[in-house]
Amino acid sequence: MALKQIDHGSKEYQQMIALRLEILRKPQGLTFTDEELAKEKDDILIGAFEDDTMLACCLLTKVDNSTVKLRQMAVQNNLQGKGIGASIMSFAETVARDKGFKKLMMHARDSAIGFYEKFDFKVKGDEFIEVNVPHHVMEKRL
Ligand SMILES: CC(C)(COP(=O)(O)OP(=O)(O)OC[C@H]1O[C@@H](n2cnc3c(N)ncnc32)[C@H](O)[C@@H]1OP(=O)(O)O)[C@@H](O)C(=O)NCCC(=O)NCCS
């Protein structure tokens, strides 16, 4: 498996949108707007690949000079629970640290909190609803 950054608008980015739609949006009856995707132009886009197939993805959005937000973490349905999420999470942390960020935060789905706790992320604050799903803010120092 290869972990790498990909370019906005590339063939790999189209694969990323398809994966995110399948895993994160369609189950909620939602899609992405063009405006939403255009905003990702300056994000750090990350994919895990086997040959040319994207197995998993996530992205990092700058919040301010010290903080970056992890978003859109998704592993193909039939490949979950095999360590791919852990690999892409470690890669994303390394990229964030290398770019000089000091804090990594996210809006974690409640169903995934246990996954992020494995990486020492801590819940902060109260539950809220986003894309129809209960979430909590989680964060850690890098
Ligand atoms: C959540 C997700 C990214 C985890 O990736 P994964 O490849 O399935 O996870 P891994 O196999 O790398 O698991 C790493 C560890 O986390 C644990 N883990 C994985 N998913 C978990 C979950 N949802 N809750 C609690 N623990 C979890 C695993 O048991 C494993 O523990 P171990 O190291 O003690 O064996 C993936 O399952 C997924 O895409 N889920 C659907 C979309 C989603 O919820 N995305 C997150 C939005 S915030």
PDBQT file of the ligand as one rigid body, heavy atoms in Angstrom, charges set to zero:
ROOT
HETATM    1  C1  LIG A 201     -13.207   4.792  11.322  1.00  0.00    +0.000 C 
HETATM    2  C2  LIG A 201     -12.265   4.243  10.242  1.00  0.00    +0.000 C 
HETATM    3  C3  LIG A 201     -11.567   5.399   9.529  1.00  0.00    +0.000 C 
HETATM    4  C4  LIG A 201     -11.179   3.357  10.932  1.00  0.00    +0.000 C 
HETATM    5  O1  LIG A 201     -10.343   2.791   9.941  1.00  0.00    +0.000 OA
HETATM    6  P1  LIG A 201     -10.066   1.203   9.936  1.00  0.00    +0.000 P 
HETATM    7  O2  LIG A 201      -9.115   0.900   8.841  1.00  0.00    +0.000 OA
HETATM    8  O3  LIG A 201     -11.378   0.521   9.915  1.00  0.00    +0.000 OA
HETATM    9  O4  LIG A 201      -9.387   1.020  11.369  1.00  0.00    +0.000 OA
HETATM   10  P2  LIG A 201      -8.079   0.146  11.738  1.00  0.00    +0.000 P 
HETATM   11  O5  LIG A 201      -8.291  -1.249  11.246  1.00  0.00    +0.000 OA
HETATM   12  O6  LIG A 201      -6.855   0.842  11.268  1.00  0.00    +0.000 OA
HETATM   13  O7  LIG A 201      -8.171   0.172  13.331  1.00  0.00    +0.000 OA
HETATM   14  C5  LIG A 201      -7.142   0.678  14.173  1.00  0.00    +0.000 C 
HETATM   15  C6  LIG A 201      -7.574   0.446  15.601  1.00  0.00    +0.000 C 
HETATM   16  O8  LIG A 201      -8.759   1.211  15.869  1.00  0.00    +0.000 OA
HETATM   17  C7  LIG A 201      -9.829   0.330  16.266  1.00  0.00    +0.000 C 
HETATM   18  N1  LIG A 201     -11.051   0.860  15.615  1.00  0.00    +0.000 N 
HETATM   19  C8  LIG A 201     -11.296   0.954  14.293  1.00  0.00    +0.000 A 
HETATM   20  N2  LIG A 201     -12.504   1.512  14.075  1.00  0.00    +0.000 NA
HETATM   21  C9  LIG A 201     -13.029   1.735  15.295  1.00  0.00    +0.000 A 
HETATM   22  C10 LIG A 201     -14.252   2.317  15.723  1.00  0.00    +0.000 A 
HETATM   23  N3  LIG A 201     -15.167   2.765  14.849  1.00  0.00    +0.000 N 
HETATM   24  N4  LIG A 201     -14.459   2.402  17.065  1.00  0.00    +0.000 NA
HETATM   25  C11 LIG A 201     -13.535   1.986  17.965  1.00  0.00    +0.000 A 
HETATM   26  N5  LIG A 201     -12.337   1.446  17.606  1.00  0.00    +0.000 NA
HETATM   27  C12 LIG A 201     -12.094   1.323  16.295  1.00  0.00    +0.000 A 
HETATM   28  C13 LIG A 201      -9.464  -1.021  15.731  1.00  0.00    +0.000 C 
HETATM   29  O9  LIG A 201     -10.077  -2.055  16.484  1.00  0.00    +0.000 OA
HETATM   30  C14 LIG A 201      -7.956  -1.017  15.882  1.00  0.00    +0.000 C 
HETATM   31  O10 LIG A 201      -7.620  -1.290  17.233  1.00  0.00    +0.000 OA
HETATM   32  P3  LIG A 201      -6.298  -2.132  17.641  1.00  0.00    +0.000 P 
HETATM   33  O11 LIG A 201      -5.121  -1.298  17.207  1.00  0.00    +0.000 OA
HETATM   34  O12 LIG A 201      -6.408  -2.272  19.124  1.00  0.00    +0.000 OA
HETATM   35  O13 LIG A 201      -6.397  -3.412  16.886  1.00  0.00    +0.000 OA
HETATM   36  C15 LIG A 201     -13.026   3.356   9.212  1.00  0.00    +0.000 C 
HETATM   37  O14 LIG A 201     -13.576   2.237   9.866  1.00  0.00    +0.000 OA
HETATM   38  C16 LIG A 201     -14.124   4.075   8.436  1.00  0.00    +0.000 C 
HETATM   39  O15 LIG A 201     -13.863   4.605   7.352  1.00  0.00    +0.000 OA
HETATM   40  N6  LIG A 201     -15.358   4.079   8.981  1.00  0.00    +0.000 N 
HETATM   41  C17 LIG A 201     -16.511   4.660   8.295  1.00  0.00    +0.000 C 
HETATM   42  C18 LIG A 201     -16.365   6.169   8.092  1.00  0.00    +0.000 C 
HETATM   43  C19 LIG A 201     -16.068   6.919   9.383  1.00  0.00    +0.000 C 
HETATM   44  O16 LIG A 201     -16.708   6.728  10.417  1.00  0.00    +0.000 OA
HETATM   45  N7  LIG A 201     -15.060   7.827   9.288  1.00  0.00    +0.000 N 
HETATM   46  C20 LIG A 201     -14.677   8.647  10.406  1.00  0.00    +0.000 C 
HETATM   47  C21 LIG A 201     -15.468   9.905  10.389  1.00  0.00    +0.000 C 
HETATM   48  S1  LIG A 201     -15.047  10.940  11.785  1.00  0.00    +0.000 SA
ENDROOT
TORSDOF 0
